Amino acid sequence: MAADAPRIAIIVQKQIASDVSGVGFSLNPNNNCFDEIVISSNWGLGESVVSGIITPDTYVVDRFEPSNMKVISKKVAEKTSAIWLDEESGGTRQDPNKSPTAQALTDDEIMEVARMVADVEEKYFDGSPADIEWAFHNNTLYLLQARPVTAHVPLFPEMITERGKEKRLYLDLMVMTQGFSDPLSTLGLDIWKTSLARMKPTMSTEGFDGLMFNIHGREYMNVSNMLMMTGGTAMVNTSLRTYDKALDRAFASIDLKDYTPSYVPEGCKGIFGKSIKQLLLTVPNILRGMYYGKDSMQQYVKDTNALLEHCHSHRYPDDKAFVEVYDELTKTYEAVVPQVGGLISGLISKALLHRMFRNCKGTEDNLINLSMDLNGNPTSEMGHLMVRLASCPEIQETRTSDEFLKKLKEGSFSQEFTSLYSDYLKRFGCRGAREIDVATPRMSEKQDELFDTLKQIDVKNNQIINVRERRDKAYQELLSLAREIGKEKSFVHHASVMQGVLGYREHPKYMLVVVTDACRRHALQVAKGFVAKGRLENEDQIFSLTMDQISNAQKDEAIDLLSLVRANLEPVEKVRHVKNWPVLIDSRGKIIRGKREITEDEKNE
């Protein structure tokens, strides 16, 4: 065929004069369940269904057992009209339906369509979700179109159970506790999971028979296996269901017996004993906290300051194995963390303060304000330090980040400001969004953005300052009330303990971020060497390797790092399109959501 005279083949197909038609999905698009086929239908051509002209009938077919499908839900809608093929004009026409509330498909036809959907998924899409358009004409079912379903949440193969077998229930801890949905880097997840496993026995076993699924950048709790632990059901009810109302509603919508294994998974054995042993390690610190009160955290503060200084100033040799650097840093961290058992004194004092004023009306807000902006809270301390920096002339009188960085490099700023700014970078330069991931650039690496943030702070009317003012006001009002009821001495003591101790609740996580930042700096040092030798294309690729892979590559130059990077990223790239990962999902892809109760105000609107 000549290039300047192209010829195009045109496919001509016969239009089927459908008696009834619609669409079918091999998974339930409403809840992502792989075991539910959803069919929508109306009389006539399928255009009325796919274009939204009417509300179609909807049928849900359970294929939990492949050879024994059954209809589990029917929603027969009022289908006011249908579109028909007009054979005389060669076009279509829209006519009213004579029986709009009648079922468009018989039960046998529903099952016939369901079998077609399942066959299409298996034969044409290799078991991946598919949706089809179909039609009946003269009692014969026709397949009109088939395409893959892309707008669904896939599960990693390692987490999926076979259709008809026991199911597992998974809780996405990243979404639940960290508030972001994107996957962690390969190295980031390796560091995060290893650190948590060393500190928490309930996170120490992995895989299908373990308590955790750390996989391809995501961290799941295997709730099903947790139920088989001693006290597992109580942990679900007291720790998970109480986390927030949405999660509680989700758990309330299911029967946990449907997700409880018939055997004790290997990863659940011995966890109760490990948990008791871990608890015993904190008992001395709990007793110390109860005895010394507000002074109980002094040793913790001293030890964490020493660790902070070490992480900030110490540089490891480039050839020191990455896993050895991590072990050295985390062993110190692990030795310090049990000391936060002293927090018990702050929790006790908080409870006693609430009990002290339980019969006094109007004290709830003051008790809440009293527990805000507590000593030792790293986020609060960072906020106050940022306000101080933002108030300095060096920030106020500098117009752009380029000008700021130039003056900073030249040493043009005052000694007082330079010292304050250096202190901020030392203590909080490791922080930032997604700070638990070692691959995330730190604020110390983005000082232009830090300057822009400081410039945006309203130093005259700032929430950080307002919170402290509210706390101080609440203290004075509660102190006055305590005098009236003869509890002044007790109030002063417990308020002092609570404010001096309870703020350290967030401190262990902050120190883990400090350690992670030190690991990041060493990883980048190692990466420079790999890039210089052509083993990596850029330094950031080191974050797509595990700790062991990095350490082994430091010893063995024959290891192909780029192949490892590609292999580690491949499963992640396949799910990169998913932006909103569900918190609770089962091993057959079903997203568990509870129904939110409508308030009286919403009903009256």
VEXMI-829835 format. One line per 5 residues: number of its first residue (from 1); their letters; for each residue x, y, z of C-alpha. Coordinates in nm, 4 decimals, decimal comma. Example, Ala and Ser with C-alpha at 12.3 -4.5 7.8 and 13.67 -1.06 7.14 Angstrom:
# VEXMI-829835
1> AS> 1,2300 -0,4500 0,7800; 1,3670 -0,1060 0,7140
# end
This chain:
# VEXMI-829835
1> MAADA> 0,0000 0,0000 0,0000; 0,1423 0,3360 -0,1038; 0,2235 0,5763 0,1784; 0,0452 0,8618 -0,0002; -0,2713 0,6582 -0,0580
6> PRIAI> -0,3609 0,4925 0,2731; -0,6581 0,2582 0,2910; -0,8531 0,1952 0,6100; -1,0568 -0,1169 0,6781; -1,4005 -0,0475 0,8237
11> IVQKQ> -1,5686 -0,3087 1,0404; -1,9445 -0,3291 0,9862; -2,1391 -0,5121 1,2571; -2,5034 -0,5967 1,2802; -2,6922 -0,4008 1,5467
16> IASDV> -2,8577 -0,6374 1,7915; -3,2178 -0,5431 1,8675; -3,1830 -0,6089 2,2390; -3,4804 -0,7231 2,4431; -3,2908 -0,6495 2,7642
21> SGVGF> -2,9308 -0,5385 2,8124; -2,6836 -0,3832 3,0521; -2,3396 -0,4075 3,2055; -2,1630 -0,6509 3,4344; -1,8592 -0,6220 3,6625
26> SLNPN> -1,6526 -0,9181 3,7768; -1,5904 -0,7400 4,1051; -1,8220 -0,5216 4,3081; -1,7307 -0,1599 4,2202; -1,9011 -0,0402 4,5391
31> NNCFD> -1,6854 -0,2365 4,7832; -1,4054 -0,3817 4,5646; -1,4975 -0,7415 4,6546; -1,3454 -0,9928 4,4124; -1,6183 -1,2481 4,4955
36> EIVIS> -1,9188 -1,0381 4,3979; -2,0401 -0,9915 4,0405; -2,2561 -0,6838 3,9896; -2,5061 -0,6661 3,7030; -2,7140 -0,3651 3,5948
41> SNWGL> -2,9989 -0,4011 3,3460; -3,2968 -0,2436 3,1669; -3,5139 -0,3384 2,8772; -3,4084 -0,2415 2,5268; -3,0636 -0,1199 2,4297
46> GESVV> -2,7883 -0,0750 2,6833; -2,7613 0,2957 2,6145; -3,0189 0,3754 2,8835; -2,7995 0,1975 3,1408; -2,4548 0,3279 3,0465
51> SGIIT> -2,5696 0,6857 2,9799; -2,7581 0,7199 3,3074; -3,0952 0,8004 3,1487; -3,2663 0,5761 3,4040; -3,1765 0,4021 3,7288
56> PDTYV> -3,1316 0,0356 3,6274; -3,1961 -0,2787 3,8242; -2,8870 -0,3928 4,0133; -2,8139 -0,7525 4,1073; -2,5224 -0,8787 4,3138
61> VDRFE> -2,4137 -1,2384 4,2646; -2,1901 -1,4109 4,5191; -1,9345 -1,6457 4,3658; -1,7675 -1,7406 4,6914; -1,7944 -2,0973 4,5618
66> PSNMK> -1,7191 -2,0952 4,1862; -1,9583 -2,3839 4,1111; -2,2384 -2,2523 4,3279; -2,3155 -1,8871 4,2506; -2,6145 -1,7246 4,4159
71> VISKK> -2,7903 -1,3902 4,4032; -2,7381 -1,2121 4,7347; -2,8909 -0,8740 4,6501; -3,1573 -0,7376 4,4167; -3,2450 -0,3720 4,3797
76> VAEKT> -3,5302 -0,3423 4,1330; -3,5582 0,0202 4,0278; -3,8392 0,2162 3,8669; -3,7183 0,2121 3,5090; -3,9478 0,4698 3,3544
81> SAIWL> -3,8299 0,4267 2,9947; -3,6087 0,2295 2,7589; -3,4283 0,2885 2,4299; -3,5213 0,0567 2,1437; -3,3828 -0,0076 1,7984
86> DEESG> -3,6134 0,1450 1,5367; -3,5661 -0,0849 1,2408; -3,7782 0,1314 1,0091; -3,5716 0,4486 1,0505; -3,2445 0,2750 1,1230
91> GTRQD> -3,2121 0,4799 1,4441; -3,3380 0,4501 1,7990; -3,6388 0,5616 1,9938; -3,7134 0,6113 2,3641; -4,0458 0,4708 2,4869
96> PNKSP> -4,2026 0,4458 2,8331; -4,1810 0,1058 3,0005; -4,5192 -0,0590 3,0557; -4,4141 -0,2140 3,3870; -4,1324 0,0084 3,5163
101> TAQAL> -4,1022 -0,1677 3,8544; -4,0860 -0,5193 3,7110; -3,7577 -0,7110 3,7233; -3,5788 -0,6721 3,3891; -3,3963 -1,0072 3,4149
106> TDDEI> -3,5275 -1,3390 3,5342; -3,3269 -1,5204 3,8010; -3,2013 -1,7675 3,5410; -3,0913 -1,4825 3,3139; -2,9069 -1,3177 3,6034
111> MEVAR> -2,7075 -1,6366 3,6561; -2,6396 -1,6694 3,2827; -2,4971 -1,3165 3,2679; -2,2947 -1,3802 3,5860; -2,1371 -1,6906 3,4326
116> MVADV> -2,0498 -1,4909 3,1204; -1,8820 -1,2202 3,3315; -1,6775 -1,4822 3,5185; -1,5767 -1,6568 3,1940; -1,4669 -1,3290 3,0323
121> EEKYF> -1,2542 -1,2410 3,3337; -1,0833 -1,5791 3,3272; -1,0388 -1,6287 2,9514; -0,9621 -1,2786 2,8303; -0,8128 -1,0985 3,1317
126> DGSPA> -0,6225 -1,3800 3,3050; -0,8293 -1,3481 3,6207; -0,8010 -0,9693 3,6481; -1,1229 -0,7699 3,7024; -1,3274 -0,6967 3,3919
131> DIEWA> -1,6508 -0,5232 3,2989; -1,8681 -0,6140 3,0045; -2,1675 -0,4916 2,8076; -2,4172 -0,7640 2,7205; -2,7588 -0,8090 2,5613
136> FHNNT> -3,0348 -1,0687 2,5283; -3,2074 -1,1049 2,1917; -3,4609 -1,3816 2,1298; -3,3459 -1,5566 2,4514; -2,9798 -1,5614 2,3376
141> LYLLQ> -2,7137 -1,3826 2,5411; -2,4576 -1,1798 2,3446; -2,1266 -1,0332 2,4613; -2,1024 -0,6833 2,3145; -1,7884 -0,5458 2,4739
146> ARPVT> -1,5301 -0,6292 2,7402; -1,2564 -0,4218 2,9005; -1,0390 -0,4344 3,2129; -1,1473 -0,2632 3,5337; -0,8736 -0,0177 3,6267
151> AHVPL> -1,0465 0,1874 3,8979; -1,0161 -0,0698 4,1735; -0,7828 -0,1383 4,4656; -0,5649 -0,4410 4,3867; -0,4169 -0,6620 4,6550
156> FPEMI> -0,0630 -0,7881 4,6384; -0,0660 -1,1599 4,5419; 0,0980 -1,2563 4,8717; -0,2062 -1,1266 5,0623; -0,4809 -1,2879 4,8545
161> TERGK> -0,6565 -1,6068 4,9650; -0,8186 -1,8477 4,7232; -1,1864 -1,8034 4,6459; -1,3883 -2,0162 4,8870; -1,1054 -2,0511 5,1412
166> EKRLY> -1,0636 -1,8845 5,4816; -1,0297 -1,5082 5,4502; -0,7952 -1,2711 5,6284; -0,8624 -0,9166 5,7462; -0,5937 -0,6505 5,6979
171> LDLMV> -0,5545 -0,3070 5,8571; -0,3403 -0,0512 5,6712; -0,1316 0,1069 5,9480; 0,0178 0,3751 5,7230; -0,3248 0,5168 5,6431
176> MTQGF> -0,4531 0,4699 5,9973; -0,1636 0,6070 6,2011; 0,0472 0,8215 5,9675; -0,2241 0,9877 5,7614; -0,0754 0,9308 5,4172
181> SDPLS> -0,1523 0,6758 5,1505; 0,1560 0,6731 4,9279; 0,3914 0,3762 4,9770; 0,7133 0,4043 5,1731; 1,0376 0,3535 4,9881
186> TLGLD> 1,1954 0,0075 4,9977; 1,4614 0,1198 5,2450; 1,2112 0,3301 5,4356; 0,9800 0,0350 5,5011; 1,2763 -0,1882 5,5900
191> IWKTS> 1,3969 0,0559 5,8566; 1,0471 0,1334 5,9860; 0,9322 -0,2292 6,0186; 1,2609 -0,3444 6,1752; 1,2522 -0,0657 6,4332
196> LARMK> 0,8918 -0,1361 6,5319; 0,9483 -0,5120 6,5462; 1,2329 -0,4642 6,7918; 1,0222 -0,2488 7,0213; 0,6793 -0,4121 6,9908
201> PTMST> 0,6380 -0,7918 7,0040; 0,2971 -0,7612 6,8352; 0,4779 -0,6335 6,5262; 0,7620 -0,8848 6,5318; 0,6293 -1,1577 6,2999
206> EGFDG> 0,5612 -1,1157 5,9296; 0,3862 -1,2802 5,6384; 0,0628 -1,4686 5,5903; 0,1001 -1,6534 5,9217; 0,2474 -1,3524 6,1043
211> LMFNI> 0,0958 -1,0481 6,2694; 0,2256 -0,8002 6,0134; 0,2404 -0,7737 5,6361; 0,5222 -0,5342 5,5438; 0,5114 -0,5497 5,1699
216> HGREY> 0,6008 -0,3296 4,8727; 0,5950 -0,0022 5,0647; 0,2835 -0,0783 5,2694; 0,2408 -0,1921 5,6277; -0,0609 -0,4021 5,7211
221> MNVSN> -0,1661 -0,5549 6,0491; -0,3030 -0,9062 6,0011; -0,6113 -0,8627 6,2180; -0,7252 -1,2219 6,1595; -0,4085 -1,3653 6,3075
226> MLMMT> -0,4210 -1,1185 6,5955; -0,7577 -1,2679 6,6912; -0,5810 -1,5999 6,7570; -0,3442 -1,4443 7,0115; -0,4135 -1,4548 7,3823
231> GGTAM> -0,6111 -1,1371 7,4410; -0,6274 -1,0668 7,0668; -0,9996 -0,9938 7,0547; -0,9630 -0,7552 7,3477; -0,6815 -0,5757 7,1622
236> VNTSL> -0,9047 -0,5309 6,8586; -1,1868 -0,3924 7,0713; -0,9784 -0,1669 7,2961; -0,6940 -0,0553 7,0696; -0,8268 -0,0626 6,7150
241> RTYDK> -1,1991 0,0057 6,7446; -1,1411 0,2980 6,9780; -0,8897 0,4638 6,7421; -1,1577 0,6599 6,5584; -1,5313 0,6402 6,4918
246> ALDRA> -1,4988 0,5486 6,1242; -1,2840 0,2450 6,2082; -1,5233 0,1452 6,4861; -1,8147 0,1574 6,2404; -1,6187 -0,0554 5,9956
251> FASID> -1,5521 -0,3255 6,2548; -1,9140 -0,3076 6,3723; -2,0322 -0,3876 6,0182; -1,8659 -0,7319 6,0095; -1,8627 -1,0509 6,2139
256> LKDYT> -1,5041 -1,1159 6,3249; -1,5792 -1,4881 6,3282; -1,5853 -1,4749 5,9474; -1,2199 -1,3718 5,9550; -1,0885 -1,5876 6,2407
261> PSYVP> -0,8479 -1,8659 6,1299; -0,9314 -2,2273 6,2136; -0,5757 -2,2798 6,3410; -0,3171 -2,0870 6,5421; -0,0773 -1,9303 6,2867
266> EGCKG> 0,2900 -1,9837 6,3606; 0,3527 -1,6098 6,3925; 0,1073 -1,5823 6,6828; 0,2787 -1,8339 6,9038; 0,4759 -1,6955 7,1943
271> IFGKS> 0,3717 -1,3344 7,1343; 0,1853 -1,3078 7,4656; 0,4979 -1,4137 7,6545; 0,7116 -1,1664 7,4602; 0,4628 -0,8906 7,5407
276> IKQLL> 0,4768 -0,9714 7,9126; 0,8573 -0,9685 7,9002; 0,8505 -0,6294 7,7265; 0,6095 -0,4974 7,9879; 0,8329 -0,6159 8,2712
281> LTVPN> 1,1197 -0,4136 8,1264; 0,9141 -0,0981 8,1669; 0,7948 -0,1739 8,5238; 1,0973 -0,0085 8,6949; 1,0389 0,3026 8,4874
286> ILRGM> 0,6683 0,2996 8,5697; 0,7492 0,2780 8,9408; 1,0078 0,5528 8,9016; 0,7477 0,7690 8,7333; 0,4967 0,7138 9,0109
291> YYGKD> 0,7578 0,7931 9,2777; 0,9448 1,0868 9,1245; 0,6556 1,2440 8,9354; 0,7629 1,5372 8,7180; 1,1317 1,4538 8,7746
296> SMQQY> 1,0947 1,0964 8,6454; 1,1900 1,1861 8,2870; 1,5252 1,3464 8,3684; 1,7337 1,0404 8,2728; 1,5319 0,9942 7,9533
301> VKDTN> 1,5926 1,3556 7,8555; 1,9654 1,3225 7,9291; 2,0003 1,0023 7,7245; 1,7959 1,1241 7,4271; 1,9907 1,4507 7,4162
306> ALLEH> 2,3101 1,2465 7,3976; 2,1655 1,0374 7,1148; 2,0511 1,3534 6,9351; 2,4011 1,4998 6,9623; 2,5552 1,1790 6,8292
311> CHSHR> 2,3157 1,1541 6,5340; 2,3702 1,5182 6,4442; 2,7486 1,5363 6,4627; 2,8840 1,1858 6,4050; 2,9793 1,0770 6,0524
316> YPDDK> 3,0392 0,7100 5,9859; 3,3044 0,5920 5,7385; 3,1609 0,5484 5,3895; 3,2643 0,1828 5,3821; 3,0935 0,0956 5,7114
321> AFVEV> 2,8147 -0,1505 5,6341; 2,4780 0,0213 5,6342; 2,3157 -0,2448 5,8503; 2,5915 -0,1995 6,1112; 2,5257 0,1758 6,1253
326> YDELT> 2,1549 0,1104 6,1667; 2,2143 -0,1491 6,4407; 2,4467 0,0825 6,6323; 2,1997 0,3702 6,6230; 1,8906 0,1680 6,7074
331> KTYEA> 2,0490 -0,0257 6,9939; 2,1018 0,3040 7,1727; 1,7480 0,4077 7,0842; 1,6018 0,0773 7,2067; 1,7804 0,1153 7,5401
336> VVPQV> 1,6309 0,4608 7,5911; 1,2682 0,4003 7,4887; 1,1601 0,1880 7,7913; 1,2320 0,4900 8,0110; 0,9138 0,6546 7,8828
341> GGLIS> 0,7351 0,4217 8,1223; 0,7614 0,7195 8,3553; 0,4735 0,8687 8,1593; 0,2426 0,6686 8,3848; 0,2740 0,9397 8,6499
346> GLISK> 0,1456 1,1978 8,4029; -0,1479 0,9792 8,3010; -0,2372 0,9181 8,6658; -0,2197 1,2895 8,7452; -0,4379 1,3725 8,4447
351> ALLHR> -0,7004 1,1210 8,5584; -0,6920 1,2558 8,9153; -0,7386 1,6133 8,7922; -1,0488 1,5121 8,5987; -1,1761 1,3305 8,9066
356> MFRNC> -1,1014 1,6346 9,1243; -1,3319 1,8566 8,9199; -1,5910 1,5964 8,8161; -1,8653 1,7696 9,0168; -1,7694 2,1214 8,9031
361> KGTED> -1,9642 2,2466 8,6038; -1,7913 2,4194 8,3132; -1,4415 2,2803 8,3761; -1,4164 2,0528 8,0707; -1,2643 2,3145 7,8386
366> NLINL> -1,0161 2,4294 8,1012; -0,9003 2,0711 8,1644; -0,8470 2,0268 7,7900; -0,6535 2,3531 7,7642; -0,4450 2,2579 8,0675
371> SMDLN> -0,3169 1,9501 7,8840; -0,2106 2,1438 7,5720; 0,1390 2,2681 7,4812; 0,3028 2,0361 7,7339; 0,6717 2,0305 7,8190
376> GNPTS> 0,8695 1,7739 7,6220; 0,6346 1,7700 7,3248; 0,8745 1,7979 7,0281; 0,6111 1,9315 6,7890; 0,5158 2,2041 7,0339
381> EMGHL> 0,8796 2,2919 7,1016; 0,9471 2,3101 6,7279; 0,6519 2,5448 6,6826; 0,7719 2,7812 6,9554; 1,1231 2,7855 6,8126
386> MVRLA> 0,9869 2,8650 6,4654; 0,7908 3,1601 6,6060; 1,1070 3,2882 6,7749; 1,3004 3,2608 6,4475; 1,0211 3,4250 6,2509
391> SCPEI> 1,0267 3,7176 6,4938; 1,3965 3,7879 6,4362; 1,4955 4,0869 6,2166; 1,7038 3,8487 6,0054; 1,3794 3,6874 5,8877
396> QETRT> 1,1554 3,9913 5,8996; 1,3910 4,2116 5,6965; 1,5066 3,9541 5,4411; 1,2902 3,9446 5,1301; 1,3732 3,6230 4,9462
401> SDEFL> 1,5071 3,2774 5,0198; 1,8001 3,3350 4,7827; 1,8986 3,6451 4,9775; 1,8618 3,4555 5,3058; 2,0778 3,1622 5,1954
406> KKLKE> 2,3432 3,3998 5,0570; 2,3666 3,5920 5,3853; 2,3664 3,2682 5,5829; 2,6582 3,1371 5,3784; 2,8473 3,4651 5,4161
411> GSFSQ> 2,7930 3,4707 5,7929; 2,6207 3,8094 5,7720; 2,3618 3,7391 6,0425; 2,3995 3,8128 6,4127; 2,5575 3,5576 6,6440
416> EFTSL> 2,2317 3,5320 6,8383; 2,0256 3,4483 6,5292; 2,2881 3,2117 6,3879; 2,2995 3,0217 6,7160; 1,9189 3,0009 6,7339
421> YSDYL> 1,8929 2,8906 6,3720; 2,1644 2,6260 6,4167; 1,9836 2,4950 6,7231; 1,6645 2,4612 6,5187; 1,8413 2,2683 6,2422
426> KRFGC> 2,0108 2,0440 6,4965; 1,6893 1,9558 6,6769; 1,4276 1,9768 6,4051; 1,6072 1,9863 6,0703; 1,5342 1,6122 6,0505
431> RGARE> 1,1597 1,6707 6,0362; 0,9140 1,7175 5,7542; 0,6205 1,5555 5,5757; 0,6472 1,1736 5,5576; 0,9381 1,1991 5,7988
436> IDVAT> 0,9298 0,8302 5,8929; 1,0508 0,7441 5,5402; 1,4291 0,7618 5,5072; 1,3853 0,8577 5,1398; 1,2094 1,1847 5,2246
441> PRMSE> 1,4285 1,4983 5,2033; 1,4557 1,6747 5,5395; 1,3918 2,0377 5,6230; 1,7662 2,0843 5,6708; 1,8050 1,9952 5,3015
446> KQDEL> 1,5353 2,2430 5,1957; 1,6310 2,5587 5,3813; 1,4800 2,7786 5,1106; 1,1418 2,6238 5,1922; 1,2101 2,6653 5,5637
451> FDTLK> 1,2697 3,0372 5,5090; 0,9438 3,0675 5,3123; 0,7597 2,8935 5,5963; 0,9093 3,1285 5,8556; 0,8103 3,4310 5,6469
456> QIDVK> 0,4491 3,3160 5,6460; 0,4218 3,2990 6,0260; 0,2109 3,5719 6,1836; 0,4255 3,6487 6,4871; 0,1701 3,8872 6,6396
461> NNQII> -0,1318 3,6580 6,6303; -0,0003 3,3052 6,6284; -0,1824 2,9896 6,7349; 0,1248 2,8586 6,9173; 0,1286 3,1652 7,1414
466> NVRER> -0,2495 3,1596 7,1809; -0,2438 2,7966 7,2950; 0,0055 2,8723 7,5700; -0,2010 3,1709 7,6809; -0,5132 2,9521 7,6971
471> RDKAY> -0,3221 2,6920 7,8980; -0,1962 2,9522 8,1480; -0,5440 3,1030 8,1794; -0,6962 2,7579 8,2367; -0,4360 2,6899 8,5066
476> QELLS> -0,5253 3,0082 8,6967; -0,8994 2,9459 8,6759; -0,8672 2,5847 8,7875; -0,6280 2,6871 9,0671; -0,8847 2,9349 9,1928
481> LAREI> -1,1543 2,6681 9,1856; -0,9231 2,4200 9,3615; -0,8801 2,6693 9,6478; -1,2564 2,6934 9,6839; -1,2944 2,3166 9,7197
486> GKEKS> -0,9889 2,2752 9,9427; -0,7741 2,0973 9,6798; -0,5119 2,3633 9,6032; -0,2045 2,1634 9,7066; -0,3221 1,8516 9,5244
491> FVHHA> -0,4056 2,0509 9,2118; -0,0643 2,2216 9,2010; 0,1123 1,8851 9,2348; -0,0854 1,6954 8,9717; -0,0886 1,9850 8,7243
496> SVMQG> 0,2898 2,0084 8,7606; 0,3359 1,6344 8,7039; 0,1029 1,6239 8,4043; 0,2584 1,9277 8,2367; 0,6121 1,8132 8,3113
501> VLGYR> 0,5769 1,4515 8,1952; 0,2874 1,3855 7,9602; 0,4302 1,5863 7,6711; 0,6926 1,3146 7,6176; 0,4325 1,0789 7,4690
506> EHPKY> 0,5365 1,1852 7,1174; 0,9071 1,1927 7,1956; 0,9978 0,8293 7,1102; 0,8599 0,8722 6,7579; 1,0528 1,1973 6,7241
511> MLVVV> 1,3738 1,0213 6,8287; 1,3068 0,7490 6,5712; 1,2885 1,0272 6,3110; 1,6235 1,1562 6,4395; 1,7755 0,8087 6,3957
516> TDACR> 1,6136 0,7743 6,0516; 1,7709 1,1048 5,9460; 2,1148 0,9784 6,0521; 2,0539 0,6637 5,8471; 1,9539 0,8804 5,5505
521> RHALQ> 2,2789 1,0759 5,5621; 2,4843 0,7576 5,5714; 2,2790 0,6057 5,2874; 2,3485 0,9099 5,0698; 2,7198 0,8878 5,1485
526> VAKGF> 2,7214 0,5260 5,0345; 2,5105 0,6145 4,7294; 2,7664 0,8681 4,6107; 3,0226 0,5894 4,5900; 2,7818 0,3633 4,4016
531> VAKGR> 2,7019 0,6406 4,1517; 3,0718 0,7224 4,1025; 3,1345 0,3587 4,0087; 2,8330 0,3454 3,7770; 2,6449 0,0982 3,9947
536> LENED> 2,3548 0,3407 4,0429; 2,2281 0,6091 3,8060; 2,1487 0,8572 4,0843; 2,1816 0,8766 4,4606; 1,8079 0,8479 4,5317
541> QIFSL> 1,8026 0,4959 4,3870; 1,9650 0,3716 4,7067; 1,6279 0,4148 4,8765; 1,4890 0,1441 4,6471; 1,7180 -0,1129 4,8111
546> TMDQI> 1,6893 -0,2957 5,1438; 1,9428 -0,2631 5,4247; 2,0870 -0,6069 5,3497; 2,1103 -0,5355 4,9770; 2,3060 -0,2159 5,0443
551> SNAQK> 2,5370 -0,3850 5,2938; 2,6003 -0,6823 5,0673; 2,6738 -0,4490 4,7752; 2,9281 -0,2617 4,9873; 3,1187 -0,5863 5,0220
556> DEAID> 3,0577 -0,7323 4,6763; 3,0996 -0,5106 4,3694; 2,9672 -0,7862 4,1433; 2,6116 -0,7334 4,2717; 2,3933 -0,5713 4,0044
561> LLSLV> 2,2230 -0,2925 4,1996; 2,0137 -0,1590 3,9122; 1,8529 -0,5000 3,8632; 1,7655 -0,5080 4,2345; 1,6181 -0,1577 4,2132
566> RANLE> 1,3983 -0,2552 3,9185; 1,2826 -0,5743 4,0902; 1,1960 -0,3888 4,4116; 1,0018 -0,1167 4,2291; 0,8070 -0,3389 3,9899
571> PVEKV> 0,5257 -0,4406 4,2332; 0,4951 -0,0819 4,3576; 0,4630 0,0624 4,0081; 0,1747 -0,1748 3,9328; -0,0351 -0,0094 4,2051
576> RHVKN> 0,0963 0,3456 4,1676; -0,2418 0,4532 4,0263; -0,4162 0,3912 4,3585; -0,4351 0,7226 4,5408; -0,6678 0,6413 4,8293
581> WPVLI> -0,5889 0,3128 4,9995; -0,8580 0,1783 5,2327; -0,7898 0,1352 5,6026; -0,9622 -0,2030 5,6339; -0,9694 -0,4633 5,3551
586> DSRGK> -0,9989 -0,8405 5,3422; -0,8000 -1,0982 5,1474; -1,0674 -1,1105 4,8761; -1,0376 -0,7382 4,8127; -1,3508 -0,6312 5,0009
591> IIRGK> -1,3173 -0,2841 5,1489; -1,4833 -0,2752 5,4893; -1,6714 0,0449 5,5603; -1,9301 0,1148 5,8247; -2,2421 0,3208 5,7778
596> REITE> -2,2339 0,6627 5,9394; -2,5460 0,7402 6,1355; -2,7286 1,0508 6,0211; -2,7665 1,3060 6,2992; -3,0976 1,4652 6,3896
601> DEKNE> -2,9764 1,7995 6,2530; -2,8952 1,6355 5,9179; -3,2373 1,4696 5,9102; -3,4059 1,8048 5,9641; -3,2113 1,9848 5,6905
# end
